[in-house]
Amino acid sequence: MSEGQRYQLGTIGALSLSVVSSVSIVICNKALITTLGFTFATTLTSWHLLVTFCSLHVAIWMKLFEHKPFDPRAVMGFGILNGSSIGLLNLSLGFNSVGFYQMTKLAIIPCTVLLETLFFRKKFSRNIQIALGILLLGVGIATVTDLQLNFLGSVLSLLAIVTTCIAQIMTNTIQKKFKVSSTQLLYQSCPYQALTLFIVGPFLDGLLTNQNVFAFKYTPNVLAFIVLSCLISVSVNFSTFLVIGKTSPVTYQVLGHLKTCLVLAFGYVLLRDPFSWRNILGIFIAVVGMVVYSYYCSVESQQKFTEAASQLSQVKEMESDPLLNAEKGNGILADSVVAKAPGWNSNKDFLA
């Protein structure tokens, strides 16, 4: 199996893991919140991150992956920013209607595209832009209902969009800049994310629910679902970093909207949630957008891979052909290299 095929297989595995784990945790949390009355989402997320960190620490002890420290300031800033974005998204949901919250989530994709275009000079082809437009239209039809605006909710939504976009872009950038894996980055940033949410979580949850998380009656059923939610979250957090590292923040957001459509479908099939033709039409349009987006991403990735391989082969041919180098104006350098090739360099061990 070639390196390109292994990379594609790994990407498909990461996407599949993200979808399965995210849909599973949504169903679990929905039962925990709606059926059992545990509505403390931010505090629960801090527990998710704490369990994730402990699981990764055990994985290091078992030598399943290697701990690779790097710039602590970058890790701390990234962890706090990621934790803040989660808290702001929860606040946005609490101070806005469900429809406006869905619009907030939809706005993350165009905002991410804009930031990557302005600050990273990344180009998105017209085909990709059209596919994203179709996707957003479909998700909007399927999920957005009432749009009730208020000043505080709008400010919180704007902050949530900006922090989420920057955090997801940083996830991809940090992995490439410091050459760390998604697991290594997640392990180092988890404590800062968990601490941020653990500090602000009880306050935010109390503000949104008028209840105290520490005064809640924890029955065996509640504890069982909390433990299950925390265990699933390990896979969710790991797959999130893995997907963004292997693909891009925009692709991760596209995947997130696929999860939304799947959750709507599962809710109708398993939980008999209300469903209309508008939901069906929106999901259909969104799936078409996702298929088109995936197709053009695959085509463009294959083109880039082919161009890179072609350039590499040309470089190797030039390096192996002294006459070609001479034609390019490098004849003196080529002659000197050829002349010195048979000789032994006494300093080669020091220069290696």
Order of alpha helices (4+ residues) and beta strands (2+ residues): alpha-alpha-alpha-alpha-alpha-alpha-alpha-alpha-alpha-alpha-alpha-alpha-alpha
